[in-house]
Amino acid sequence: MSIIDRSLHMSGGRTGVLLIHGLGGTPIEMRFVAVGLARAGYTVSCPQLAGHCGTAEDLKATRWQDWYASVVEAHDRLLQECDVVIVGGLSMGAVLALHLASERPDTVHGLALYAPTLQLDGWGIPWYARLFGLVWHRRVADLIDFDEREPYGIKDPRVRGLVTAAIQSGDSSQAGQLSTPGRSMLELRWLAGTVRRSLGRIGQPVLLLHPRDDDRASLRNAFHLQKSLCGSVETVVLEDSYHVVTLDRQRHVVMERTSRFAADVRQRIEDRAARAATIRAAQVSPIRGGASRPAA
């Protein structure tokens, strides 16, 4: 099956929002939030990560650095239209957003993290999956697949039914892979390890939305970020969602809080620029006035 490009891009104002989907997912899982932000006047980009929306072999052929390269490319394009950029992501997408923030502190102005997944430790993860922590070689990881299972990260029965049908249809461009290769899960672990080591250098403002009953990644992920990041962190605990918060019952909350956060980041940047301009003007004005000349 050939890979279908499901990337989304909606042009708007000078504030951009880059939204990154999760491992084995598709840009479609970000579409509700993306459309809401576009209607609010933001320029929105949802890139398709390398190796995604194809076969399991397509995904296995990529490493986390390839997924990150897709993010960098989308970020570069967004900077051509916008002077303020918020980077958001779901699950692994949030981890990639953190990595971009650490690598590009001057052009990532804020982070919106949705159920960030540094460790898969939610209640829906089977106990034997913990044994995968003993695997450190790609060839061994290739012997293991992680099948998607109920509730598919969705609490809402109606939405879950739609996602289940899409997953089981075999069209990975609609709702992602039916199973995630072990090699890709190993890449996720290596990505998370890289990001953990850089958290203390990430000082951009952060909006963190995490479900209390996350079936994939427990609130311990959010607590770790709160403790480790060196900038301000606004945390919202979602009480009526599972892992895929951009599709689940509180997707409106995710969209609205992200829109408000992006506006706040923009306002803070403009306020700083105005204060700096005032200080520069105060420093320059005596020089321009010069000394008064004595009367003849």
Summary of the structure (lengths in Angstrom):
residues: 296
radius of gyration: 21.6
end to end distance: 91.1
largest distance: 96.2
contacts: 995
relative contact order: 0.16
helix: 47%
strand: 15%
